[in-house]
Amino acid sequence: MKTFLRKTGYALLALVGLLLILMLTSYHGDIPVAELEPKYLTPESSYIELNDAHIHVRQRGSGRPVILLHGSFASLHTWNEWENELSRHYRTISVDLPGHGLTGPSQSGRYSSSDYADLVSQLIDKLALDSVYLIGNSMGGGVALTVAARYPQKVAALVLVDSSGPSPQSGSAPTNSQKRPLIFRLLSIRWLANGMTTITPKWLFKWNMKQVYADPNRIAAATVDRYYDLMLRKGNRQATLDRLQQMRTGSLPADSLRFVHAPTLILWGERDKWIPLSYGEQLHRAIHGSTMVKLPDLGHVPMEENPDVSLKPVVSFLLKQPR
């Protein structure tokens, strides 16, 4: 018995030691934005003051404006490859939403879909745009849906890429708490989430990216570095926790989908592990006149995983819209 207890004690000590090593090696303080700008600002970047936020915006090209909205944990850089092509024919405007990328936290600490939608509407006004083509992925798709429902005169066409949003069938989110991606479930545990404001393992980001790509071999090391670096931007980790607490605040009611009248393309990776294809099909049925394109062998972020294949139906769709 004593031998068993001694061995058990040694095992527990080894486990505690391993956890301490993991914590110490994963500790990373916030990175000031000034240290990140040389790496992640581009010549087309600028900052725009909207309410209490200092919004990082990148504008490229000329022509009909196309606003691109990223998903959770991401930044405007998720659209790099799409922008390279779209900016040849359109004025692309990509945005780091508050709590993400170089924008960082807002003073008010408000990060609901409703808050983001109001900010996008204000950006359209600030840039003196009559109406825009609006593209959103994941969380950004949910924001785009909210803008299209609330400010229909400002959205000439809508592209939803593996989008979040309300359930057209039940009025609830497309996934319940048991089915939510692991990263969201981990961050819903308050003590663990609080610890991750300073202890943020890089391997967790790489593991998380393997969940949103259908083929992990397509994940570039530089992409993992970018996601990790920008999460460590001063204030972003705390803003992420605040945002996840507000996710259901001000979300779009299911019956609001009937107010989405803009021509809509629903683009979905068939191997999306975060938001299933079946939800995209629900959106397709709920949004009158929408078009759906399914992308075999792609996951939750098709614009990153295979930009050439995923952009083709978007270009075809936009070319059919009034200029």
C-alpha positions in Angstrom: 0.0 0.0 0.0 2.8 2.4 0.9 4.6 1.6 -2.3 1.3 2.4 -4.3 0.8 5.7 -2.4 4.5 6.7 -2.9 4.2 6.0 -6.7 0.9 7.9 -6.9 2.5 10.8 -5.1 5.5 10.8 -7.5 3.0 10.8 -10.4 1.1 13.7 -9.0 4.3 15.6 -8.4 5.4 14.9 -12.0 2.1 16.1 -13.3 2.2 19.3 -11.3 5.7 19.9 -12.4 4.7 19.3 -16.0 1.8 21.8 -15.7 4.2 24.4 -14.1 6.6 24.0 -16.9 3.8 24.4 -19.4 2.6 27.5 -17.7 6.0 29.1 -17.5 6.9 28.3 -21.1 3.5 29.5 -22.3 3.5 32.8 -20.4 3.7 35.8 -22.6 2.9 39.4 -21.8 0.9 41.7 -24.1 2.8 43.0 -27.1 2.5 46.8 -27.7 0.9 47.6 -31.0 4.0 49.6 -32.0 6.0 46.4 -32.0 3.5 44.6 -34.3 2.9 47.4 -36.8 6.2 47.0 -38.7 5.3 43.4 -39.4 1.5 43.6 -40.0 0.8 47.1 -41.3 0.9 47.5 -45.1 1.2 50.6 -47.3 -2.6 50.6 -47.8 -3.3 50.5 -44.0 -4.7 53.4 -42.0 -6.5 53.9 -38.7 -10.0 55.4 -38.6 -11.6 56.7 -35.4 -15.2 55.3 -34.9 -16.8 56.0 -31.6 -14.3 54.9 -29.0 -12.3 52.6 -31.2 -9.1 53.1 -33.3 -10.0 50.9 -36.3 -7.3 49.4 -38.5 -8.6 49.5 -42.1 -6.9 48.4 -45.3 -8.1 49.9 -48.6 -6.9 48.7 -52.0 -8.0 49.2 -55.6 -10.8 51.3 -57.0 -14.3 50.8 -58.1 -17.4 49.5 -56.4 -16.6 49.1 -52.6 -16.3 45.6 -51.1 -16.1 45.4 -47.3 -14.6 42.2 -45.9 -15.2 41.1 -42.3 -13.1 38.4 -40.6 -14.2 35.8 -38.0 -13.3 35.1 -34.4 -9.6 35.2 -33.4 -8.7 36.4 -36.9 -7.8 39.7 -38.5 -8.2 41.5 -41.8 -5.1 39.5 -43.0 -7.4 36.5 -43.5 -8.5 38.1 -46.8 -5.0 38.7 -48.1 -5.3 36.4 -51.2 -8.8 37.4 -52.0 -7.9 41.0 -51.8 -5.0 40.5 -54.3 -7.6 39.6 -56.9 -10.6 41.6 -55.9 -8.7 44.8 -55.7 -7.9 44.6 -59.4 -11.6 45.3 -60.1 -13.1 46.7 -56.9 -12.2 48.9 -53.9 -11.6 46.4 -51.2 -12.0 47.6 -47.6 -10.9 45.1 -44.9 -11.3 45.8 -41.2 -9.8 44.6 -38.0 -12.9 44.6 -35.8 -12.4 45.8 -32.2 -10.7 43.2 -30.0 -8.9 41.8 -33.0 -5.7 42.5 -35.1 -4.1 45.8 -34.8 -7.3 47.6 -33.8 -7.2 46.2 -30.3 -9.8 46.8 -27.6 -12.4 49.5 -27.5 -12.7 51.8 -24.5 -16.4 50.8 -24.0 -15.5 47.1 -24.1 -18.6 46.4 -26.3 -18.1 43.5 -28.8 -21.5 42.0 -29.6 -22.6 41.4 -33.2 -25.0 44.4 -32.8 -22.1 46.6 -31.8 -20.0 45.4 -34.7 -22.9 45.9 -37.1 -23.4 49.5 -35.9 -19.6 50.1 -36.4 -19.7 48.8 -40.0 -22.6 51.1 -40.7 -20.7 54.0 -39.3 -17.7 53.1 -41.4 -19.8 53.1 -44.5 -21.0 56.6 -43.6 -17.5 57.8 -42.6 -16.1 56.7 -46.0 -19.1 58.4 -47.7 -20.2 55.2 -49.5 -23.8 54.9 -50.7 -23.9 51.1 -50.6 -21.3 48.3 -50.6 -20.8 44.6 -51.4 -20.4 43.0 -47.9 -18.5 39.8 -47.3 -18.1 38.1 -44.0 -16.7 34.8 -42.7 -17.9 33.1 -39.5 -18.5 35.7 -36.9 -18.0 38.4 -39.6 -20.7 36.7 -41.6 -23.1 37.1 -38.6 -22.1 40.8 -38.5 -22.7 41.1 -42.2 -26.1 39.5 -41.8 -27.0 42.0 -39.1 -25.9 45.0 -41.2 -28.0 43.7 -44.2 -31.1 43.2 -42.0 -30.8 46.6 -40.1 -29.4 48.8 -42.9 -30.7 47.2 -46.1 -30.1 50.4 -48.1 -26.4 50.2 -47.4 -25.8 46.6 -48.7 -26.0 46.0 -52.5 -24.9 42.4 -52.3 -24.0 40.0 -49.5 -21.6 37.1 -49.4 -21.7 34.8 -46.4 -18.7 32.4 -46.0 -19.3 29.7 -43.4 -21.2 32.3 -41.5 -22.5 32.4 -38.0 -26.0 33.7 -37.2 -29.3 32.7 -35.8 -31.0 29.4 -36.5 -33.8 29.9 -39.0 -35.5 26.9 -37.4 -35.3 27.5 -33.7 -34.1 31.1 -33.2 -31.1 29.8 -31.3 -27.4 29.7 -32.4 -26.6 26.9 -34.9 -24.7 24.9 -32.3 -25.5 24.2 -28.7 -22.9 24.4 -25.9 -22.1 20.7 -26.2 -21.3 21.0 -29.9 -19.4 24.3 -29.8 -15.7 24.2 -30.9 -13.4 23.2 -28.1 -11.7 26.6 -27.9 -15.0 28.3 -27.2 -15.8 25.7 -24.5 -12.4 26.2 -22.8 -12.8 29.9 -22.8 -16.3 29.6 -21.3 -14.6 28.2 -18.1 -13.9 31.5 -16.3 -10.8 30.6 -14.3 -9.2 28.9 -17.3 -10.1 31.9 -19.5 -8.7 34.3 -17.0 -5.4 32.4 -17.0 -5.2 32.6 -20.7 -4.9 36.4 -20.7 -1.3 35.8 -19.7 -0.7 32.1 -20.4 -1.4 31.5 -24.0 0.2 28.4 -25.5 1.1 28.8 -29.2 0.5 25.1 -29.8 -3.2 25.7 -28.9 -3.4 28.1 -31.8 -1.9 25.6 -34.2 -4.2 22.9 -32.9 -7.2 25.3 -33.3 -6.2 26.0 -36.9 -6.2 22.3 -37.6 -9.9 22.4 -36.7 -10.8 25.1 -39.2 -8.7 23.7 -42.1 -10.0 20.6 -43.8 -6.4 19.8 -44.8 -3.9 20.7 -42.0 -1.0 20.4 -44.5 -2.2 23.7 -46.0 -1.5 25.6 -42.8 1.5 27.8 -43.2 3.8 28.5 -40.3 3.6 32.2 -41.0 -0.2 32.1 -40.7 0.0 30.5 -37.2 2.6 33.1 -36.2 0.2 35.9 -37.4 -2.8 34.6 -35.5 -0.7 34.2 -32.4 1.1 37.5 -32.6 -2.1 39.5 -33.1 -3.9 37.7 -30.3 -1.0 38.9 -28.0 -1.6 42.5 -29.2 -2.1 44.6 -26.0 -5.7 44.2 -24.8 -6.8 41.6 -27.3 -6.9 38.6 -25.0 -9.0 40.3 -22.4 -11.2 41.7 -25.2 -11.7 38.2 -26.5 -13.0 37.0 -23.2 -15.3 40.0 -22.9 -16.5 39.3 -26.5 -17.3 35.7 -25.8 -19.4 36.7 -22.8 -21.4 39.1 -25.1 -21.8 36.7 -28.1 -25.5 36.3 -27.6 -26.1 39.9 -26.7 -27.7 41.8 -29.5 -27.6 38.9 -31.8 -29.9 38.9 -34.9 -33.3 37.4 -34.1 -34.2 34.5 -36.5 -37.2 36.3 -37.9 -34.9 39.2 -39.0 -33.6 37.0 -41.9 -36.8 37.9 -43.8 -35.5 41.5 -43.9 -32.4 40.5 -45.8 -33.3 41.5 -49.3 -29.8 42.0 -50.9 -28.7 39.4 -53.4 -27.0 36.8 -51.3 -24.3 34.2 -52.0 -23.8 31.5 -49.3 -20.4 29.9 -49.6 -19.6 26.9 -47.5 -16.8 24.4 -47.0 -18.4 21.0 -46.9 -15.8 19.8 -44.3 -16.5 22.7 -41.9 -16.0 21.3 -38.3 -17.1 24.6 -36.6 -20.4 25.4 -38.3 -21.9 22.5 -40.2 -23.0 22.6 -43.8 -26.5 21.9 -42.6 -26.6 25.3 -41.0 -25.6 27.0 -44.3 -28.4 25.1 -46.0 -30.8 26.5 -43.4 -29.7 30.0 -44.2 -30.1 29.3 -47.9 -33.7 28.3 -47.4 -34.4 31.2 -45.1 -32.9 34.0 -47.2 -35.2 34.5 -50.1 -33.5 34.2 -53.5 -30.1 33.3 -52.1 -27.6 31.3 -54.0 -25.6 28.5 -52.3 -22.2 27.1 -53.4 -20.6 24.2 -51.6 -16.9 23.7 -51.6 -15.8 20.1 -51.4 -12.6 19.3 -49.3 -12.5 22.8 -47.7 -13.2 23.7 -44.1 -14.3 26.8 -42.1 -11.9 29.3 -43.7 -11.9 28.5 -47.4 -10.5 31.9 -48.3 -7.3 31.0 -46.5 -7.2 27.3 -47.2 -7.7 27.5 -51.0 -8.2 31.1 -52.1 -8.2 30.4 -55.8 -11.0 27.8 -55.7 -13.1 29.6 -53.1 -12.9 33.0 -54.8 -14.2 31.9 -58.2 -17.9 31.7 -57.2 -17.6 35.0 -55.4 -16.2 36.8 -58.5 -18.9 35.2 -60.7 -21.6 36.3 -58.2 -20.3 39.9 -58.0 -20.0 40.3 -61.7 -23.8 39.7 -61.9 -24.5 42.6 -59.6 -25.3 46.1 -60.7 -22.1 48.2 -60.9 
